[in-house]
Each structure stands twice: as structure tokens, then as C-alpha cells.
Amino acid sequence: MHCTRKLTDSIYWVGGCDRRLALFENLFPIPRGMAYHSYLILDKKTALIDTVDASVTRQFLENVDHILHGRELDYLVINHIEPDHCANIETLLLRFPRLKLVGNSKTIAFAKQFYEMELTGRTVNIADNDTLTLGRHILHFYLTPMVHWPEVMMTYEETEKLLFSADAFGSFGAVDGNLFQDEWDIEHGWLPEARRYYGNIVGKYGPQVQTVLKKLSTLELRMICPLHGPVWRGDIVYLFDKYRHWSNYEPEEQAVALFYGSMYGNTENAVHLLATQLAEEDVKNIAVYDVSSTHVSILIAEVFRCSHLVLAAPTYNNGVYPAMLNFLHDMKALNLQNRTVALIENGSWAPVCQKQMRDILQEMKQMRILEPSVTLKSALKADSLEALTALQRNLSASLGR
């Protein structure tokens, strides 16, 4: 049975949600499932904007058939060829013999890499700023490479002023029937998962996102229709503001996130004491995470949120505790920058991880390391407590407390 929603009198959502999948890209936990969006435009010619993941193929095909109501499908616009959006291309080509695929040269090349399809005479190869007229509706195509794949583009429908934005402006999570952003609790239901999605999926490509934001600033936008998460039919200024912060690597909040690895609880104890000291200085919205038991995607999201970070870990095999090292490598790979960082190390006989953490941070851009770094020898004692208190004072001062 079909399950669709109307965006306008001639444009429909025909996607689906998967709540069975545990990991997106077999990597990121999605306890609230995942939405896969596709949009169908009815005019003299019909156009489908992207397809969906194979996990929701049946629902998707029923939706498309219902909205078409016996009509042919003329065009499939492929904004992004990643498999969670292109899994149904072959099926559609078989069902609709006159269907043509609309994409740029990289799109078509990637399609041939993923699938064994005979595409001779069945493609429309577009370049940046090209248009396609469906009748009353006119599609404008904007190439947006590396947001977050090299072939990515966005499609702007001129008449009704809808932007089909590919993975940009998306989030983790199923839509639960509430497709539009004004049907969501944005601060609590959308923002944490959108931040985690952006930081881990798109975060590396801040400069490219900035380029796209400038390009989009010239358009009149009635709705933004991403491939995941809610459709935005309002609050677009708010949405763009979040993307400006994230893509400029500017923290959303003057806040502290403390990340620790601890083998026997001694490093953890020092972090809890530091967090308590900060709270007593009226520091708000403190967050504390065990890097061994918290998925790294959540840690990355908090780095995008917070201005100040505390990294605390024991020395392990003459190096950085593995879970902390993985976190640092992810931060570097995702181009994280412009944060103030405090360091705490632990080691019973040869503590060296503070220097190694510092070296990794210094390979990143605009990472200010706050002194003093703190060294624990097995457990927090009077001398290390003095250093920890000095670090807390400098953290508080850096936060303006």
C-alpha cells in the first residue's frame, strides 16, 4: 500500500523509512532508523528526483506507481549516485522503457561502475547551470562537488521554488510520518542527529559547503528537500546558520566537552573532578564522554558543538590509549579546527601520551592547546591535583568565567 505526502499540488514525496537497519553505511548507529527521500514531479513530462535505498524498494515502487497513476516516467534526476539513493535505477529502467537518466558526466560514470546497465540513448548529460523544462516546471542544475561526493549536484525547481539538495541539510533518523520541519521538535529531535550527520558525513568538506551556501544565497527558496531528514518549508535562515557554523568550523556554543579513556577508573576520576570544578565556576552545558563506550560519531558531533575540549587518556603500549587515538584520527580526518583543547595524561612509569596527543592536534588547524597539561602517575595525588586545579582556572578564564 502506498504511503506518500504532498509537497505542492504537483510535487510529492515518494520515499520511505527503514527502522530495521542498525548502522548507516555499516558504521554509524541509527537507533531511530533512517529516512530515504525521493520526490516526484507531475507535469507535461514527469520527473523523479533520486531513488531510495534497497531496504525500502517495495514501498518506494508502490508510492511511485500510485502518484503516476498509469502515466509514464520520463526522467530520473540523479543528484547523488551513492547506493542509498540509487539502488532502484535498474528497476526503474526496466519498468519505464522510455525513462532517461539525468546527471552529470561523473554521475553516469559512477552508475556504470555500480551497475551493469545498457545506457546508450537513455541519459541526459548536464553541466553546471543547465536547465530541463518539464512543462510549467523548470529544473536548474547546480554542480556541488565534494558535498560530499565528486558527482553531487542539486536541482532547483524554478516555478515552485523548491531545492532538491542531495545529502546536504540531511540528518539521521526516520521521519515518523512528520515529513516537514515544522512538525518536528527541531532543537531536541532534529539538531543533535543533524549535527552528528553533518560532522561525520559532510564535515571534512567545509570549504566546499561554504561555496554552495554562497551559490544558494541567490535563490528564492520556498522549500529545501534533502535526501534524509525533514523537508524544510520554513526556518531556512536557521538551517543555513547551522551550516555556516559547521562549515566554518565555528563552535555552536561556548561549552566544554570532556572526553576520557580510563582503564581502571583513575583517569575517569580526574575528569569527573575537573567537570565538578568547572560546574562550581558556573560553567553550563558540560558534557562528559567515555571514549571506550561512546560511538565516535557522537564524539565528533560534540566537537562541532563545543568551543572547548578536554582530552584525557592513559599511556598504552607506549602510545595513546587506542579509543582516544581513534577519536583523534577521526577529528583530523574530518578537518576539525578552531577549538581550545586541554590535555590530561596518565602513566604508571612512562607517561608519554600527552606529547603524542599534542603532536596530532598540532597537525590540525587553529587548535589552541591550553596549559598546563596534567600528568597523573597512576592516580590523582596532591601534586597532580594542583595542576588539575590550575587547568580548571585557565579553562574557566578562557570561557569568560
Salt bridges, closest charged atoms under 4 A:
ASP9 OD1 - LYS6 NZ 3.97
ASP43 OD2 - HIS137 ND1 2.55
GLU62 OE2 - ARG58 NE 3.39
ASP65 OD2 - ARG95 NH2 2.37
GLU82 OE1 - HIS80 NE2 2.78
GLU82 OE1 - HIS148 NE2 3.22
ASP84 OD2 - HIS85 NE2 3.19
ASP84 OD2 - HIS228 NE2 3.20
ASP128 OD2 - LYS215 NZ 3.57
GLU151 OE2 - HIS80 ND1 2.64
GLU158 OE1 - HIS140 NE2 2.56
GLU160 OE2 - ARG136 NH2 3.63
GLU160 OE2 - HIS137 NE2 2.69
GLU160 OE1 - ARG222 NH1 3.61
ASP167 OD2 - HIS80 NE2 3.29
ASP167 OD1 - HIS85 NE2 2.94
ASP167 OD2 - HIS148 NE2 2.93
ASP167 OD1 - HIS228 NE2 3.46
ASP176 OD1 - ARG19 NH2 2.79
ASP182 OD2 - ARG233 NE 2.87
GLU183 OE1 - ARG5 NH1 2.93
GLU183 OE2 - ARG233 NH2 3.82
ASP185 OD2 - HIS188 ND1 3.27
GLU193 OE1 - ARG196 NE 2.90
ASP241 OD1 - HIS245 ND1 3.73
GLU252 OE2 - ARG195 NE 2.52
GLU252 OE1 - LYS242 NZ 2.85
GLU253 OE1 - ARG305 NH1 2.88
GLU268 OE2 - HIS272 NE2 3.82
ASP282 OD1 - LYS284 NZ 2.36
GLU302 OE1 - ARG305 NE 2.82
ASP359 OD2 - LYS355 NZ 2.98
GLU363 OE1 - LYS332 NZ 2.33
GLU371 OE2 - ARG358 NH1 2.89
